Amino acid sequence: MQFDQVKRREFMALLGGAAAWPLAAHAQQVRRVGMLMDTAEDNPEGQRRVTAFRQQLKQLGWVEGGNLRIDLRWGAGDIERLRRNAAELVSLSPDALFAFANAEVRPLSQATRTIPIIFVGASAPVEDGYVASFARPGGNITGFTQYEPSMAGKWLATLKEISPQIARVALLVNPDTAPLKGTFYLRAFDEAARTLGVEPITSFVHSAGEVETAIAALEQRGNSGLIVAPEAFTVKNRELIIALAASYRVAATYGLREFPANGGLLSYGPDAVDTVRRAATYIDRVLRGERPSELPVQAPTKFELVINLKTAKAIGLTIPETFLVRADEVIE
């Protein structure tokens, strides 16, 4: 009888422990995500992307303050700041990391080779060494590209359509923050320029002063246009670039809608908010146990054309009606 009582106590203790398992498991379900963004915190587009990211994760069952914690850092296009923020996020040992673009992927990839990293906008992930291939990334990094080299041809063709007299176009890019050290678009840019009979000019810039020198040179030669590569440096200096293009009356096209939204002439490129939402689904899959090495790198699926008519009028451009009807957004 005494033996049976001992067995019963052991059984009840075991049963009590089993009843506590769900509570312990629930406590362990709080997951941590580090998020490194390219803009400053007060950038409206940056805030739109972060909001979309959080909303998508919430729809997938991840609630901040419940089973999810997000550690958010803003890079503002500052390389040193990005490095510090990347190191800090990695030191927090998150379950996954989100990097908005190439300038954010680079320091995170240097800081860890084990924590999963999901990116948006690393346009040359194979060439930059982040993944082995699009189909099978192979390491701790995967994500969604935003641009491909052929975009340079689309930007150039757009400029010629709205301003047929353009004889030369400069591609403005910072090699320190852009994919492939600023060479990502060059071949496609040169090929499109030959096809359209336009002189291609590559303007590598590293500072605000160099930006003004490049744009002023276009005004001096006349009949010139400008393509501003979408990357961290140009986003950081968007107000300066927009102001200089207006001041020198240079028709400029951009790859991000935040430029015409802030007074730039026009933009054509992927819908970044849509791509961020798709990236959030990869974060969800990683948090649920899937490996980034087996999640293929994907291309954007939604693009948008935005034009600012007020800016067009200010620099003396009349936009063809056929162009306006194709625009996803016309700012007046």
N, C-alpha and C positions, 0 to 999 in steps of 0.2 A: 504493500500500500504506500509505504514511504517512497519507494522507487517511482510509482506512478505519479505521486505528487511532484516529485522532482522533474519528471518528464513534462508534466503539465505546465509547470512554471517556465521551463525552457521554451516550450511551445508558445506560450503567451508572450514571452519576451521577444521571441522571433517574430511573432505576429505584429507586436507593437512596433518593432523596427521596420517591418515591411510597410506598415501604415504611414511611417514617416518618410518613406522613399519619395513619394510624389512631391512632398513639401521641399525636400532637398533638391530634387530635380528642378522644381520650379525656381528655386533660388539661383540655380546655375544657368537658367535660361536667359538671364540678362546678358546681352551681347554688346560688344563695344565696336564702334566703327569710327575710324579717323578720316576726316574729310579735308582735303587741301584744295582750295579754290584759287583761281588765277587773278581775280579782281580784288579791289579794295572792298571793305565791308559795306561802304555806302553806295556801291555800284548797283543800280536798280536791276540790271540784267543778271548780275551775280546773285542777287537776292531771289529773283524769279527762278533761277536754276536750283538754288538750295531748297526753296519752297516745294518745287516739283519733286525733288529727290525725297524729301520728307513725306510728302503726300503719297508718293508711290509706295514707299516702304510701309506706310500706315495701312494702305489698302491691302498689302501683302501680309499684314498681321503683326508688324513691328511697331510698337508704341513707345515713344520716348517717355522716360519716367516709369515705364513698365518693364518690358523685356528688352529695351534697347537704350543705349546711350550713344550719342554722336558727339565727338570732339571735333569742332570746326575751327579751321585756321584759314586766314586770308593771305594770299601772297602779294597782291597788288603789283605784279610784274617785277618785283625786286628779287634778284637772284639770291642774294645773301639771306634775305628774309625767308625765302622759300627753303633754303637749306636748313636754316634754324628750325623752321616750323616742321619740316619733314623729320628731322632728327627727334624733335619733341614728340611728334605723333607716334613714331616707332617706339620710343621709350615707354609709351603708355601700354604697349603690348596689346593692341586691339585685335579683334578677330578678323577684321578686314580693313582695307584702306581704299579710299576713293580719291582719284587724282583727276582734275578737270582736263588738263591738256599736257602737251609735251614738257613744258617748263616745270610742271608739277610731278610728272612721272619720273623725270630724271633724278632728282634728289631722293625721292622715295625708293627708287630701284637701287640706288647706291647705298641706302641706309639699311635695307633688308632684302634678303633673298628667300625668306620663308613666309612672311605674312602676305596673304593674298592681296593683290593690288588690282583694282578695276579702274580703267581709265576711260576718259572721253576726250577724243581729239588728238591722240598721239598718231599723227597721220602716216608715219613711216616706222611702225613698231618693229618690223623685221630688220630693216636697214639700221635702225638705232640700237638693235640688240636687245629689245625688250621681250620679244617672242621668237620662237623658232619658225613658226609659220602661222598664217591666219587660221587654218583648219585645226591645227594642234599646237597651241602656244608653247606647251612643254615645261613651263616654269611656274612661278608664282604670280605672273602678270597676264592679264587679258583685258578686253574691253571693246570699245567702239570708236572707230575712226570718224573723223568729221570731214576731212578733205582728201582729195587725191590730186596729183599733178595736173590733170586735165582741166581742173578748175581755172587755172591761169588762162587757158584759151577761152573759156566762157566769160571771164571778167573782161578780157581784151575785146572780144566780140561785142559785148554789151556797151563798152565805151564807144566803139566805132559806130554802133547803131544809133546812139543818142547824139553823137558828135562826129559825123562822117569826115570832117576836115582834119581830125587828129592825125598827125604824121609821126609822132613818137610817143612812147609810153614808158614810164619808169615803174619798176617793181620795187617797192619800199619794204625792206625786211631787216631785222636784226639777227645776224648769224648766231648770236649767243643764246637766243631763246627760241628760235625757229627750228623745225625739223631739218635734219641733215645739214646743220650749220648754215641754214639759209638757202641751200641749193635745191630744195625739194621741188620747187616750181620751175626752175630755170629752163630745163630742156623743153618742156611743154610751152613755156612762155616764148622762147625763141622760135619754135616751130609755128606757133600761132601768129607771131609777128611777121614772119616771112609770108605766110598765107594771106594775111590781110594787108601786106605792104606797109607795115609800120616798123619804125626803128625801135628795137628793144633796148632799154637801159636798166641795168641792175644797180640799185642804190642800197648798198649795205650801210646801215646806220647803227650807232651805238649810244647816241645822246640826242638831246633836244636840239642842240646846235647843229648837228649833222642833218637832222630832219629838215630844219629850215633851209640849210644850204641846198639840199637836194630839191626841195619844192621850188625855191627861188630860181634855181637853174632852169627848171621847166618853163616858168613864166618868161624868162629872158629869151628863150628860144622860140616861144610861141607855138600854137597848134599842138599842145602837149597834153597828155593825160597821165593819170596816176592810178596804180593798183597798190593798195595797202594790204600786205599779207596779214592774215588773221593769226596773231600770236601774242604772247604775254606783253612784249614791249610796246607793240602798237596799241594794244588795248589800254595799257597804262597811260600812254600819251595821246589817247584819242582826241581829247579836247584841243590839244596843241595842233595835231595834224588836221583836224577839221577846220580850225581857225585859219591855219596857214593856207590850206587849199582854197578857202573862200577869199582870203586876202589877196592871193596871187591869181585868183580866178582860174584855177586848174580843175578840170573835171576829174573827179576821183571816185573809184569804186572800192567797195570793202566786202569782206566775207562774213561780217556779223551785223545783224540788224541794229545793234546798239549805236552804230555809227550814224546812219540816217536818222535814228530816233533822237540823236543829240545834235543834228544839224548837218551831217554829212550828206553827200549827194544821193548815193544809192548803195545797196548791198545785195549780193546774191550768195546764198550758202545754206548749209543745213540748219534746220530748226534745232538749236542747241538744247532748248528745254525738252523737246521730244526725245533727243538722244540721252539726256540725263535720266529721264524716266526709264528708258530701256536699260541704262546702266544700273539703276536701282534694282532691276529684276535679277541682275547678275550678283549683286550684293546679297540679295535674298537667297539665291541658290547656294552661294558660298557659305552663308551663315547656317544653311541647312545641311551642309556637309559635302557639297560638290567641290571638285578641285578646279582652280582656274586653268590648270594645264589642259583640261579637257573641255573647256568652254571656248568655242571658236571666236576669234575677233570678227566683229561685224561692221558693215558699212552703214552710213546713214540712209534712211528711207524717205525722209520728208525734207523738202527744200522750200525756201521762201525768197521772193524777190520784193524788195522794199525800196521805194523811191521818195525823196523829199522834194516836192514841187517848189516849195518856197526857196530852197537852195538853188534849184535849177534856174529859176527866174533871176536870182541874185547874181549868178555868174553868166547870165545871158544865154541860157540854153532853152530851146523849145523842145519838149519831149514829144515824140511821135505818139499819136493816139493808139497805134498798134502796140506800142510798148506799154502804155498805161493800162490797157485792158488785160495784159498778162501779169501785171503786178499783183502780189498777194496783199500788199498794203501800200496806199498812197498817202503820204503825209503832206497836208496843205497848210 
